[in-house]
Structures are given as structure tokens and as C-alpha cells.
Amino acid sequence: MFSIATLRDPNRNTFELKKGIGGEAIRVLQPLEAEGAEKGLQSLYDKGVRSLAITLLHSYTFPDHELQVAEIAARIGFPQISISSQIFPMIKAISRGYSATADAYLTPLTRTYIDGFRQGFIGGLEDAKGARCEFMQSDGGLVGWQHFSGLKAILSGHALQKTSVSVNIKERLDFSCALFSLDGRSVANAPHHEKYLGQLRPGDVIVANHPISGGTHLPDITCHHQEIGGILPGSMPAGSVELFEEGAMIVSEFLVRDGHFDEDMVTKVLLHDPAQFPGNSGTRKLADNINDLKAQVSANAKGAALVSDLIYY
């Protein structure tokens, strides 16, 4: 337990202050109870748990307690320990927790797959002078097989970047990718923007951008579309005073249902509906919108297929 204060606060001078990753001054109110943590972890281990995800509230800036828990878990013998502050170093504890949990579940499966793959090479890729093997991660970067983690094995983000046509997606990476549970909860986010994500139902692709549905500004239809109508080209008018002036407003619509991409719906909500408001235009780049939405759908399908392969391998 700890609080965050400023170094200039005179009321904190009598307490030991630690500096957080972001430069904040951290006042530790209660050290980690190592004995209690070890007892709880040992109980989990004795029950057969072998993959562990560790998430503490303020570890995004003060990871010491998470690292202490991980050290205890390693001594006990947990073979897989996923630490949220290392995997997804963001403020939001729930997203970090989901990501660490997904990594703890998927990484052992990924390792099993890689171990089988390595058997096809002389020396099992262990020889530093032999074949070099790297895997592509969800952010498009390459990493050696020894360090390939389950969370970053989901390739939907890179697939979307490669298949889209918009500069905002292809170069600025202004989009989101995530893994959802069967009840529609977010399980893990790839390291792009996470702010756009709402809830999805298994087997459906739902599109939304309205604030009432959890959207931010209207051009963010899970990824940033550079044109969706409105009073000015670009759909980001600096002087707008009404929501509709940014363009298309989508509360919640099925983009894909029963395997069918609903292009008629897309044309209606992006082209025709915005033009009903005074001074407004529908999208000026409908073809780009449709192509980018199809790229998003394809990326989802690719990511889902790869995760299924990992689980059922």
C-alpha cells in the first residue's frame, strides 16, 4: 500500500519517498507482506496452479511489489509468471490484469507449439551459430523464439495495418485490437490504442462510434477513419458545437452477421444519414471507409483463428 505525493510537499518530509517510473514521488505506507504472499502462492501451487498473473493497482509506476511477488512465486516453482507492469505498463489496472491473465494462459501454449516447431531443426535452434529463428509479434516487431510471449502472439493488429488503406491506420497505428471472453468482456489488448474498445458478442462484428456506446470522437470507428462526413472534410471541425457536425453517428450496428458484411448498412450510416443534418455532408471517401472496415473484419478473423490454433494445438 502506498500513496503518491510531490517531493515539494512539506508534510511528507518525515517519510521515506521513492521515485516512480513516471517521476512521481511514492510514499510507501505498508511494505509487501512477504510471508502472507508466500503462503497464498504456495496454496495455489499445491492446488495444481502453474501459470500465475500478477497485477497490483499502482504497479504502472511502482512495480517493486509485483516484482517481489514474482520472486516469491519463482522460488516456489511456478513455471509461468506474467507480471502486468512488464507486459502492459499502462495506468488502467483492469486492462493490465486482463492482459497479464491472457499472457499467463497463452504463453505455455505458445511455448508448447514452439518446442514442437524447433524439433524440425538440427540442434533445436539452440546452437547460436545455427539457424536463427524470430517470430512476428502483434505490434509487427520481431523477437527471438526464446522470448516470444502468448499475449504478443495475436497478430490481428499487424494484419490490420498491412491490409488497410488509410494513412491513420497504416502509419499512425490509430486503431485497437483486443481479445474478448465468451461473455463479451475484454481479456487482452494489443499494444496499440485501447480507448476505442467496447463489448462484442461471440460470432458477431459490431460497429459503433457514438459516445453513448463508449466512443470517443466520431472518426474513431475502432480505428481512426480520416473521413466520415460532417460540416468539413476530415470530419474534425475545430469550431463544431454539435456532435453531428463531425459526421456519421453509429450507436451500435451489426457490421457482420451470419458471415455477411452489411455494405448497405455502412453506406446508409456513413453516406446518407449524416447528410440529413443542415450543412452536413455524408462521407467523402466511402470506398476507403468500406475497405478499412473490411480490413478490420479480416484482422479480427485472423487473430481469432490464430488464438484458436494456439488453444487447440
C-alpha positions in Angstrom: 0.0 0.0 0.0 1.3 3.4 -0.9 0.3 6.9 -1.8 1.5 9.3 -4.5 2.7 12.8 -3.3 5.0 15.5 -4.6 8.6 15.9 -3.4 7.9 19.5 -2.5 5.1 18.6 -0.1 6.5 19.6 3.4 4.1 17.2 5.1 5.9 14.2 3.6 9.5 15.1 4.7 9.4 12.7 7.6 8.5 9.7 5.3 10.7 7.7 3.0 9.9 8.7 -0.6 10.6 6.6 -3.6 10.6 7.8 -7.2 8.2 6.1 -9.5 8.8 5.2 -13.2 7.0 8.4 -14.3 8.9 10.6 -11.9 6.2 10.7 -9.2 7.2 10.6 -5.6 5.9 7.4 -4.0 5.2 7.2 -0.2 5.1 3.5 0.8 2.5 3.2 3.6 2.8 -0.6 4.1 5.5 -2.9 2.7 4.5 -6.1 1.0 3.7 -8.8 3.5 6.1 -11.4 2.1 5.1 -14.2 4.5 1.4 -13.9 3.7 2.1 -13.7 -0.1 4.2 -16.8 0.1 1.5 -18.7 2.0 -1.1 -17.7 -0.5 1.0 -18.6 -3.5 2.1 -21.9 -2.0 -1.6 -22.8 -1.5 -2.3 -22.1 -5.2 0.7 -24.2 -6.2 -0.4 -27.1 -4.0 -3.8 -27.0 -5.8 -2.1 -27.5 -9.1 -1.9 -23.9 -10.5 1.2 -23.5 -12.6 0.5 -20.2 -14.5 0.4 -17.0 -12.5 -0.7 -13.5 -13.4 0.3 -10.7 -11.1 -1.5 -7.3 -11.1 -1.2 -4.6 -8.4 -3.0 -1.3 -8.7 -0.1 1.2 -8.9 2.5 -1.1 -10.4 2.4 1.0 -13.6 4.6 3.5 -11.8 5.9 1.4 -8.8 6.4 -2.2 -9.9 8.6 -3.2 -6.9 5.8 -5.1 -5.1 4.8 -7.0 -8.2 8.5 -8.0 -8.7 8.7 -9.1 -5.1 5.6 -11.4 -5.5 7.1 -12.7 -8.8 10.4 -13.6 -7.0 8.5 -15.5 -4.3 6.5 -17.3 -7.0 9.7 -18.3 -8.8 11.2 -19.7 -5.6 8.0 -21.8 -5.1 8.4 -23.2 -8.6 5.7 -21.5 -10.8 7.0 -22.1 -14.4 4.9 -19.3 -15.9 4.8 -15.9 -14.2 3.2 -12.9 -16.1 3.8 -9.5 -14.5 1.4 -6.8 -15.6 3.9 -3.9 -15.2 6.2 -5.6 -17.6 3.7 -6.9 -20.1 1.3 -3.9 -20.4 2.7 -0.9 -18.4 -0.4 1.3 -18.5 -2.3 3.1 -15.8 -5.5 1.1 -16.2 -5.3 -1.8 -13.8 -8.2 -3.8 -15.3 -6.7 -3.8 -18.8 -3.3 -4.7 -17.3 -4.9 -7.5 -15.4 -6.7 -8.9 -18.4 -3.5 -8.7 -20.4 -1.4 -10.4 -17.8 -4.0 -13.2 -17.4 -4.1 -13.8 -21.2 -0.4 -13.9 -21.3 -0.2 -16.4 -18.4 -2.7 -18.6 -20.2 -1.4 -18.4 -23.7 2.4 -18.3 -23.2 2.6 -22.0 -22.1 0.6 -23.0 -25.1 2.8 -20.9 -27.3 5.9 -22.5 -25.8 4.5 -26.0 -26.5 3.9 -25.0 -30.1 7.4 -23.5 -30.5 9.0 -26.6 -28.8 7.4 -28.8 -31.4 8.4 -26.4 -34.2 12.0 -26.4 -33.0 12.3 -30.2 -33.3 12.4 -29.8 -37.1 15.8 -28.1 -36.9 19.2 -29.6 -36.2 20.0 -28.7 -32.6 16.6 -27.5 -31.9 17.6 -23.9 -32.7 19.8 -23.9 -29.5 23.1 -23.5 -31.4 23.9 -19.8 -31.6 25.9 -20.5 -34.9 23.0 -22.3 -36.5 19.7 -21.2 -37.9 18.2 -18.0 -36.5 14.5 -18.0 -35.7 12.4 -15.0 -34.9 8.6 -14.6 -34.6 6.5 -11.6 -35.5 4.6 -10.0 -32.6 1.2 -8.3 -32.6 2.9 -4.9 -32.9 4.8 -6.0 -36.0 8.2 -6.3 -34.3 10.4 -9.4 -34.4 11.6 -11.3 -31.4 13.7 -14.4 -30.9 11.8 -17.6 -30.2 13.1 -17.7 -26.6 11.3 -14.5 -25.7 8.0 -14.9 -27.7 5.1 -14.5 -25.3 1.5 -15.6 -25.6 0.0 -12.1 -25.4 2.0 -10.8 -28.3 1.3 -13.9 -30.4 -2.0 -12.4 -31.5 -1.3 -11.0 -35.0 -4.6 -9.2 -35.7 -3.0 -5.8 -35.2 -0.3 -6.2 -37.8 -2.8 -7.9 -40.2 -5.0 -4.8 -40.0 -2.0 -2.4 -40.6 -1.0 -4.4 -43.7 -4.4 -4.7 -45.3 -5.9 -1.2 -44.6 -5.7 1.7 -47.0 -6.0 4.7 -44.6 -2.8 6.5 -43.5 -4.2 6.8 -40.0 -4.2 3.0 -39.7 -1.2 2.0 -41.8 1.2 4.6 -40.5 -0.2 6.2 -37.3 -1.4 2.9 -35.9 -4.6 4.7 -34.7 -6.6 1.6 -34.1 -7.4 -1.0 -31.4 -7.2 -4.8 -31.2 -8.3 -7.0 -28.4 -9.2 -10.5 -27.3 -12.7 -10.9 -25.7 -14.1 -13.6 -23.5 -17.3 -15.6 -24.3 -19.4 -13.2 -22.2 -18.1 -10.2 -24.1 -15.5 -8.9 -21.6 -12.2 -7.5 -22.7 -9.4 -10.1 -21.9 -6.4 -8.5 -23.5 -5.4 -5.5 -25.6 -2.6 -5.5 -28.2 -0.1 -2.6 -27.8 -2.0 -0.1 -30.0 -4.6 2.3 -28.7 -7.1 0.6 -26.4 -9.5 3.5 -25.9 -11.9 2.5 -28.6 -12.9 -0.9 -27.4 -16.4 -1.7 -26.2 -18.1 -5.1 -25.9 -18.6 -7.8 -28.6 -20.7 -10.9 -28.8 -19.2 -14.1 -30.0 -19.7 -14.7 -33.7 -20.7 -11.0 -34.4 -18.9 -8.0 -35.6 -20.5 -4.8 -34.2 -19.6 -1.3 -35.2 -20.1 1.8 -33.1 -18.6 5.3 -32.6 -21.3 7.2 -30.7 -20.2 8.4 -27.2 -23.3 6.8 -25.7 -21.8 3.5 -26.8 -18.4 4.2 -25.3 -17.0 6.0 -28.3 -14.6 9.0 -28.1 -14.8 11.3 -31.1 -16.8 10.1 -34.2 -14.0 9.4 -36.6 -12.8 6.6 -34.2 -14.8 3.6 -35.5 -12.4 1.2 -33.6 -9.7 2.6 -35.8 -9.4 6.2 -36.9 -11.2 6.9 -40.3 -9.9 10.1 -41.9 -13.3 11.0 -43.4 -16.9 10.1 -42.2 -18.8 13.2 -43.3 -19.8 16.3 -41.3 -19.5 20.0 -42.0 -15.9 19.9 -43.1 -13.6 17.4 -45.0 -11.6 15.4 -42.5 -14.5 15.2 -40.0 -12.7 17.0 -37.2 -14.0 20.6 -37.4 -12.4 22.8 -34.7 -15.4 25.0 -34.4 -18.1 22.3 -34.1 -20.8 22.8 -31.4 -23.0 19.8 -32.2 -22.0 16.1 -32.3 -23.4 15.5 -35.8 -21.1 18.1 -37.2 -18.2 15.6 -37.0 -20.1 13.2 -39.3 -21.7 9.8 -39.0 -23.1 8.8 -35.6 -23.3 5.0 -35.1 -24.8 3.9 -31.8 -24.5 0.1 -32.5 -25.0 -1.8 -35.7 -24.1 -5.3 -36.9 -21.2 -4.9 -39.4 -21.0 -8.7 -40.0 -23.8 -11.1 -39.1 -24.1 -14.8 -40.2 -20.9 -14.3 -42.2 -22.4 -11.4 -44.2 -20.7 -7.9 -44.4 -23.5 -5.4 -44.4 -22.3 -2.9 -47.0 -25.8 -1.4 -47.4 -25.8 -0.5 -43.7 -22.4 1.0 -44.0 -23.5 3.1 -46.9 -26.6 4.3 -45.1 -24.9 5.3 -41.8 -21.8 6.8 -43.4 -23.1 8.4 -46.5 -26.9 9.0 -46.3 -27.6 9.6 -42.6 -25.1 12.4 -41.9 -26.4 14.3 -45.0 -29.8 14.7 -43.3 -28.4 17.4 -40.9 -28.2 21.0 -42.0 -24.9 22.0 -43.5 -23.7 18.4 -43.3 -22.3 16.0 -45.9 -22.0 12.3 -45.9 -18.6 10.7 -46.0 -16.5 11.9 -48.9 -14.5 8.7 -49.1 -17.0 5.8 -48.8 -14.8 3.4 -50.7 -11.9 3.9 -48.3 -14.2 3.5 -45.3 -15.6 0.2 -46.6 -12.1 -1.1 -47.4 -10.8 -0.2 -44.0 -13.8 -1.8 -42.3 -13.3 -4.9 -44.3 -9.6 -4.9 -43.2 -10.7 -4.6 -39.6 -13.0 -7.6 -40.0 -10.3 -9.7 -41.7 -7.8 -8.8 -38.9 -10.3 -9.9 -36.3 -10.8 -13.2 -38.2 -7.0 -13.7 -38.4 -6.5 -13.0 -34.8 -9.3 -15.3 -33.7 -8.1 -18.2 -35.9 -4.5 -17.9 -34.5 -5.7 -17.9 -30.9 -7.9 -20.9 -31.6 -4.9 -22.7 -33.2 -2.9 -22.0 -30.0 -5.6 -23.2 -27.7 -6.4 -26.4 -29.6 -2.9 -27.3 -30.7 
